[in-house]
Amino acid sequence: SNSVNVQIKVVENLGADLYPFIEILNSINLEDYDIIYKIHTKRDIKNRIKLEGIKCTSNYWRDFLVNDILSKNTIKERLQDFVDNSQLGINGFYPFLIKVNEKSKKYGTYKNFIEYNRLCEIKDVTPHKFYGGTIFMIRASLLKCIQHKFDKSNFIKKQNERFPQFAYFLEAYLGYIIEAQGYEYKQGNNLQKSILKLLSHRITYPLFRYYADNIILKK
């Protein structure tokens, strides 16, 4: 069938991309889906920042993440990954897969993970990984443990916060639940990651752009 079933839901502007995801997650029947794509808008980055040692300036953070799972060159392969490996839980841009351990304060304390593990009824694992930028595809069944466990009340922010701390915690927790349920992250191209790191300096930025645009993004 060529018919497309599209539903648009307007939600409150809370918690960046994380609250809308929870709101939608709580409103669907996960049994109806095999794979869930988590995608969202992401502005161009003007600051000279790096993620996992890789330059994220301009459009690259967004485009690397989206291109890896939804471009015409990759979409069939990424879906096939789940068919080929029954233990694959989540798939995304490998160079932005961040490793976290119990000492990490930036993505939520270890105490937070233990607390929400009890709520979500999943086992405790450490270390774990998550995709920085939270654009990925995931087995729908792995989201059941957090469905109806969080809501708007979790995303109340303090006056001086751009986003509530829970949003940053949930970004990491969405990766955490993969390993906690005995599933795997997609193993990626270490050579590609090394090249991106090597070229992520001001003096080599023209080469970074060429490699990113022509080799990875295939513009």
Protein Blocks (a to p, Z undefined) as FASTA:
>chain_A
ZZdcddddddddehhjmmmmmmmmmmpcfklpmbdcddddddddfbdcdeehiafehjlm
mmmmmmmmmcmklmmmmmmmmmmmmkbmbdcdfklmccddfklmknopfklmmmmmmmno
pacdddddddehiaacddfklmmmmgokacfklmcccfklmbdfklmmmmmmmmmmmmmn
opacddddfklmmmmmmmmcfklmmmmmmmmmmmmnoZZ
